[in-house]
Amino acid sequence: MSQYNLDLLIQKAIGVLSQLEAWLPPTPDQTDWNAKAFRWRKKGETAWLEAINVIDSIEPSDLMHIEKQKEAIERNTRFFVQGKPANNVLMTGARGTGKSSLVKAMLAQFHAEGLRLIEVDKSDLGDLSDIVDLIHTRPERFIIFCDDLSFDEGEVSYKALKSILDGSIAASSDNVLIYATSNRRHLMPEYMSENLTTAYQDDGEVHPGEAIEEKISLSERFGLWLSFYPFRQDDYLAIVYYWLRAMGCPEQFIEESRTEALQWAIQRGSRSGRVAKHFARDWAARHMGLKNEQSTSTSHAPKSTVVTNTTLTSPIDSDHTLESL
């Protein structure tokens, strides 16, 4: 083969490699362990921890009317960052009542003590063991956060979660906990027909069917269960007022929002903390500027003399006053 043909072949090979390179997933950056929170990212066969630089921060004091749940998860998280035994947590119940926000609040409260957060989508639950292997030698304490978790009939990805919670032959890492939120108590759909498989013994003993046992077995592997409920009207309004104050709304105008706040909740079909905050944003944006304009126009208006309780003379009879008129 001549030198010319060899050079031509090499150039073609380089061109083919360049085209193949474009199809390959990018090489992930080194994990920034200084970050407070991470997201598990995956492209093809490549997966990595991506630092979250902009965090939706919320303080525990921002979360109202869930005091018992807040106290329980705060105590559990404090034990965890102190290296004491702590439980995996499952939070279930009404939407928008503070389940996800409570996890973010724990990060805000304890990140200075080494707490870190890793968000994992349901589709990536099969990588849980890889994530644990990646972080088990780190000095930080990690919460793996699975938000809005539920499984449909026939899905098998929950088995990876079951295994990492309790059941794998490998010991769990002591610097990792799983916090999950869901609208389903047992994370999986439950059907009336499944009760037909329940066995009733002559002595009154009840044996649930295998389908029920399988579904309960996942949720019961969480050591701490926290339930959340819809807010009462007064609680909802208190949350609205709290966020209006936080957004700088003058106190004298806050009470004016009551009727609109209730109408907003009716339209949304929910009196939740999330709905309350959304309303507060909307109301403040629509009314704050208007109130400021009214205040400015009032301050620049020509002053008029207001006479009260003053005796008037002609042409009105002197026995009549402005107040009596």
N, C-alpha and C positions, 0 to 999 in steps of 0.2 A: 504494500500500500504506500502510495506516495505521500510526501509530507503535506501536500495540498489537500488530499483527500482526508488525511488524518485531522488536520485543522478544521476542515468542514464538518467532520463527524463530531468533533468536540464541541463546536459551536451549536450544532443541532441538539446535542445532549444537554448543554447548558440551557437552551431555550425550553426544552421539555421539562427540566427540573424547575425552571422559573414558573412555568405554568402549574406544575404540581404544587409548588410552594404556595401559590395563591389559593389553592383549595384546602390547604392544611389550616387547622385552627391556630390562632396566634399563640405564641408562647406567653403564658401568664406571668405577670410581674411577681416578684418575691412578696410574700405576705408581709404587710405592714403591721407588725405586732403592737405598734404604738396606738393603733386605732381602738376606739371604744366598741365598735360594732362591725360585724362582717355579714356578708351575704355569700352563701355557697353557690357558685356559678359553675355551669357545665356546658361545654360545647364539644359534641362528639364524645371522644374518649378522654378529653382533657377536662379536669375539674380543679378548682382552686377557691381559696377564700379571698373574696374581694372586699377591701375596706370600704365602709360607708362613711363618707366624709361629712355629709350633711344629715344630721340626726333630728328627727321630730321629737324634740325634748319636751318632757312634761314632768312636773314635780308631783310627789304624792299628795301635797296639799291642794292640788288642782282637782283631785278626784273626790267628789262628795257623795254622801249617802251610800257608800259601800265600805263603811268603817270596819266591819267584822272581816270581810274578805281582805281588805288592805292590811289589817293587823296580822292575819294569818300568813299571808305571803311575805310580808315584811320580816316577820320572825323567822320563817323558813329560809329566806334569802340571807338574812344576817348570820344564821347558823352556818350556812354554806360558805360564805366568804371568810368566816372565822375558822374554817376547817373542821367544823363539827358535823355530825350526821344530819342530813337533810333529805327531803323527799322530792321526787318528781311531782309536778303540779298539773292538774287538769282543771281548767276553768270552763264551765258550761253555763248556758242560759240565754236570756234575752239579748238580742243584738243591740249594740251601741251603748251598753251599760258599763263599759270601762274595762273589759277583760284584757284587750290588747294594750290599752293605755297603762294598765297596772304593771305590765311587764316592762314597758318603756320607763315608767317611773322608778322601778327598781334599779334600772341601769343608771338613771340620773342620781339616785341616792347612794349607790354603792360602787360606782366605777372607780372612785378614788381609792377604794380598798381592794382593787384588782378585779372587779367583776367585768366581764365582757359578754357580748350578745352575738349569737350567730343565727341568722334567719335561714331556714331551710324550707323549701317548697315541698308540698306533698309528693310531687313527681320525683323528688330527689331523696326520698326516705331510704331507698336502697343503698345510699352512700353513707348512711349514719355511721357504720363501723369504720369507714375510711376517715370520716371527720374526727371521730374519737381517737383513732390512731395518730392523726396529724397533730392533735393538741394535748395528748395525755402527758407529755413531758414538759409542757409549758407551766410557768409558775402562776399564771392567771387562773381565775375561776370562770368557767364558761357556762352560760345558759344557752342551750339549743332551743330556739323559739320556732314553734310550728303554729302558725296563725290560721284560724278558721279551718280547722282540720275536721274532715269527715270523709267517710269511705262509702262508695256506692256498692250495690250488690255485685259480687263477682270480682271486685278488686282484691289484689293480693299484696299490695305494697304495705298494708298495715302489719304484715308479718315481720317485716324488718324492724318496725317500731316496737312490736312485742318483744322481739329478741333482744334489742338493745336496752329496753326497760328492765326486763327480768326474764331470764330463761336461757340466755346464751351460756355456753360452758366457759366463755372468757369472762373474767371479772370486769365489772364496770369501772371506768376511771373515776377516781374520787374528786376530780376537778371539773366534772361535767354533770349538769342536770338538764332535764327536758321540761320545758314549760309549754303547754299546748292550750289553745282555746278552740271551742267548738260550740255550735248551736245544738248539738245532739249530745244527750247525756252519756250514751255509750259509744259515740263516734260513728256508729253504723246504723243503717235503716232497720227499723223493727216492724214486723208485720203481725197482724192479728192471727194469721194462720199458723204462726210459729207456736202459739200457745196450745195448739191442738196436739203437739208432740209431747206436752208435759204429762208425766206419769203421776198418777195419784194412787198411793198405797192404801191398803185396808185400814191401817192404823192412822191414816190422815197425813202421812209424810208425802211431801211433794218433791218430785224430781224433774227439774226443767229439762227440756229437750236439748239436743246437741247444738242446734242452731242458736238458741238463746245463750247457752253456756259459752259458745265461741265468741259471741258479741260482747258479753259481759267480761270475758277474760282479758280483753284489751284495756278497757277503762279501769279495771280493778288493779292493774299494775302500776297505776299512778298512786303514790302514797298519800297525796293530799288532793282532795276534791273540793272545789269552791263553786258554789252555785250563785248565779246572778239573776235578779228579777226586775220586771218593769218598775219604773219609778211612779210614785203617786204624783198627783198634780202639783201639790205644794213643793215636793222635792224637785220636780222638773223646773218650776218657776224659780226656785232658789238657785239652781244651776245656771239658768238664763241670766239672772241678776248678777251672779258671780262673774260670768264671762263679760257682761257688759261693763262692769266696774273694771275688770282687767284690761278692757279695751279703751278705757279712758272716758266712758260715758258719764256725764255729770249725774249726781245722785238724784237731782230733782226731775230728771227725765226718765229714769229707769222704770218707775212705776207705770209710765205711759205705755210701755211695751207689753204689758200683761195680756191684753186682748189679742194682739197680733201673735204673741208667743203661743197662746192656746190654739188659735186658728192654724198656725204653722204645724203644730203637733197633730192636729186632726187631719190635715192634708197629708202628712207623712205617715199617719197610722201608727205613731209611736211617740211615747214620752220618754225618750232616752237621753242620756248625757250627750251623745253625739248630735242628736237632733237639736238639743238646746244650744250647743256651741255653734252649729250651723246657722240657727236663727240669729244668735247674737252677732255673728259676723255680718249677716245680711242687714239686720236692723241698724247696727252701728254705721255701716257704710251708707245706708239710705237716709239716715236721720241726723247723724252727727254734723255733717256739713250744713244741713238746713238749720239746725239749732244755732250753729256758730254764726251763720249769716243773719239770723233773726236777732241774735245778741248784739252783733256789730251794728246793724241798722238801728236798733233801739238806743245804743250808746251814742250814736251820731245824730239822732233825731232832736229837733229843737225842744227845749224844755218848756213845759206848760205849767202854769200855776194851777194846782188842784186845791180847791177850797172845800173843806169838809166841816160840817157842823158849825157853819158861819151864818150869822144873821144877815139876811138880805134886806136891802132897802128898796126904794122905788125902782121899777114900777110894780114889784110884788109887795104885798102887804108886809109890814115889818114883823108881824107875828109868825110868818112862815119862814122856815129855814130850808137850806138845800137838802138836808137829810130828810126832812118831812116830805119834801116834794118827791 
